[in-house]
Structure formats: structure tokens, C-alpha cells
Amino acid sequence: MASDRMERLRDAVLYLVCDAHPGGREAAPFLDAALRGGVDVVQLRDKRLDHDGLVAAAVVFRAACAHHDALFVLNDDPELAAEVGADGVHVGQDDAPADQARAAVGPERIVGLSTHTAAQFDAAVSGGVADYVAVGPVHATPTKPGRPAAGLEPVRHAARHASLPWFAIGGLDEARLAPVVAAGARRAVVVRALTLAPDPERAARALRRALGARPA
């Protein structure tokens, strides 16, 4: 199972982060459309939900991802990720340390880590715990209030020094991907580019094209 998850992670290009009602919509049809369009990883991130609410949402997210052979990741909560059968957990610099997340989810699941500077990226890569790294935010974004834009330099640094999968993140959409790709990114995390898209399937396909990836 771990090798299958890692293989899918290595092939992943488009990573979606959303809450239990993406763009105010029902999750199941939205996820089905985004996944048909080529989303490879979906992270459930919903700070408003309690434990029971997250468990209920996770059932929907896990089923949608399983149907499309995509990875389902839970934000911030390693114990809950294991409880709901997620493929992995994503933690930030201010959350549980990556080694604690790994201890909670075990060796079979994926651990992702957010980084905002070159030093944080290097520590994540050399730490031997994270399976993938998010790099950014390239642009300031309302999904991370108070977090200043990191610009393209961390992306360039990651492109030069990466030894594990990494995703550019932060205010990215189709129109903003060209300079990120030029800086060396081949994978990206998006939020509003899909949650606010009138046609999530078409939007996902366009994002994959902008990343230079094969169609879904």
C-alpha cells in the first residue's frame, strides 16, 4: 500500500485543497468533476468542522478519491487521518512536527509538509520524514491570512535542490502558472482556481495543460 501511494504521489501534478463545501457546493459532485478533470491529490481542510463533521466529510472525500484512484489527504490532524483511512496527512510549520505526524500515521501513509523559505525546504528534504513538500505561498492568498507572499525564489530553490516531490502553492490559477513553471515547478496546489470555477472539470484540465502535464 505504501509503495502504491508513493508511486501515485510521484506521478501527481495537480493538488486540490478545499473544505467540506467547496465554493458553497455539495462536495461529491464537485469532487467528481475536479477529479475527472485530472486532480491527482485532494486535501480536506476545514477549520470550521468539529471531529464528527470532519469524519463525515472524510467519508465523501475518501470515496470520491478512491473512485478516481486519487490520493486523499487530511489537513493538520495525523490521528484523525489514520482514523478516517486517509492516504496521508499534511502539516504546516506551526502544526505538529513532521516526525510526530509520521509516528501517528505510520509508515504506510503519506506525510506532507508546508515550507515558506529555502531553509525550511532544505530541512524538510534532509529530515527524511516528509514524503512531499509544498513551497510558497507564491502569492498572498485569503486562504492563509497574514502569510506574506514568498514569491518565486523558493520555487527556484526547490527546483534546484529537490530530491522528493514538491508542489508550488499560493494564489495559483491558470493565468499565474506560466512564471511558476518557468521557475521550475511541475506540480501545483490550487484552491480557488477550482472551488470558484463554474466548470471544475474544464478548469482542472486547463491547469494540467498550463503545468505541461498530459491530459487526464
N, C-alpha and C positions, 0 to 999 in steps of 0.2 A: 504493500500500500504506500509506504513512504517513497519508494522509487517511482511509482506511478505519479504521485503528487509532484515530485521534483521534476519529472520529465515534462509534465504539463506546465509547471512553473517556468521551466527553461524555454518552452515554446510560446509562453504568454506574451502578448503585445499590448492588449487593451484591458485596463483595470478600472472598474466602476466602483465608486463609493457612494452609498445612498442610505437614506433612512427607511423606515418601515412603510412610508407612504411617499414614494419618490415623486416630487413635483406635485404632491397632493393627490396622486393617483393610487389605485389599488396596485399592490406590489406584483402580484402574479402575472397579469397581462403585460405590465411594463417590463418586468424582467425577461419574460419570454421574448418580447420584441428585441430588447437590447442584446440578449444572448444570441438570437438568430442573426443579428447583425454582426456578431463577431466579438463580443465581450468575452474575455478569457477568465477573468477573476472578478468576483463580486464581493465587496466588503459591506457588511451590515454595520452601520454606525448611526446609533440613535440615542442621544443623551437624554431624551425625554422619557424613555421607557424604563419601567422597573423590571425586575428579574422575570416575572411571569410574562410581561409584554415582550421582552426580548426572546424568551423561549418560543412564544407563539409566532413571532416574526421569523425566527430562525427556521421553523418548520417549512414555511413558504419559500424562503431563500434557498435552503438546502435542497428542496425538491426541484426548484427551477434549475439550479446549477447542475444537479445530478442528471436531469433530463438532457441537458446540453453538453455534458461532460466538461463543465467548467469548475473552477475552484471556488469554494465558499469560505470566506474569511470573516471572523468576528473581530470587531474593534475593541481593544483595551482590556478585555476580561478573559485571561487564559483559562481559568477554571470553568467558566461558562462555555467557552469554545469547546472544551472537551466534553462537557455535559450535553451539548446540543449536537454533537457529531460534526462540527465544522472541520474543514480541511486544515484550518490554521487560525492563528491569531495575529493581529497587528498591534504593535505597541509604539508609543511615542517616547520622546526623550524625557518626558515628565511622568510617564506611567511606570509600571513595574519593570525593572531591568530585564533585558532580554534573557539572561540566564535563568531568572525566576520564571519567566514565561515559558521557557523551554522545559523547566522542571515540571511545570503544571500540565503542559500539553503532551509531553513525552516526545520520543524520537520519531514517531510516526507522522506527526503533524508539522505544518509549516509555521515558522516564526518570521514575521516581517517587522522591520524597524524603520521609523522615520529619522531622517538626518537633515540638518539645515546648514551645515558647514563642511568644509573639506576635512577638518579634524574629526568631526563626528562620523563622516563617511569612512575614513580610514580606520577608526576604532571599530566600527560595525563590521567591516570586511575582515580585519585582523582578529576580531574577537572569537570567530569560529562558532558562533551561536546562531546568528540570523541567517535565514535562507535567501532573503531578498531585502533590498533597501529601497526606500522612497527618498528622492532627492528634491529638495525645494523648501519653501514654495517659490517657483519661478516668478510668479506674480502674486501680489496680495490678493486674498480671497475672503469673502464673508463666511466661508465655512470654517476658517481659522482666524477669528477676530483677534486683533492685536499682534499677529505674527507678521513681521515685515517681510517684504519680498526679498528673496535671496539672489534673484537674477540668474544669469546663465553660467556664472563661473563655477558654482558647484556641479552643474551638469557637465561642463567641460572637464572638471577634475574627475568626476565619476567615469566619464568616457575614457580617460587616460589610464585610470588605475583600478577599474573594476575587475574582480575575479568571481563575482556572483551576479545573478540577475538584479537589475535596478530599474526603477521607473521614475521618470520626471513627473513632478506633481506641482499643482498650484495655479489655479485660474486658467487652465489649458482648455482650448477648444480648437476646432479645425483651423480657424484663421490664425491662431497663435502657435501652431505646431511647427511651422517651417523653420524659424530660428532655433527652436529646441532640437529639431532633427539635425540641423546644420551644426549644432554644438556637440552632437554625438549621441543623442538619445535615440533609442529604437523601441522603447516602451514608454507608456504614459498612463497616469492615473487621471481620470476625469470625474467630475461630479455634475455640475450644471449643464455641461455640454450634452449630457444625455437626459438628466432629470427634467430639464426645461425644454427638451426638443419635442416638437409636435409629432415627429415620427422617429422614435428611438432606434428602430432597426436601420433606417436610412442613415441616421446620424452616426451610428456605430460603424457602418460600412465606410462612410466618408472619413471618419477618424482613422480607421485602419489604412486607408489609402494615403492619408496625409503622413502616416508613420512609415510608409513604404512597405507595408505588410501585404501578404496575399489576402484576397477576399475570403470571407468566412464560408 
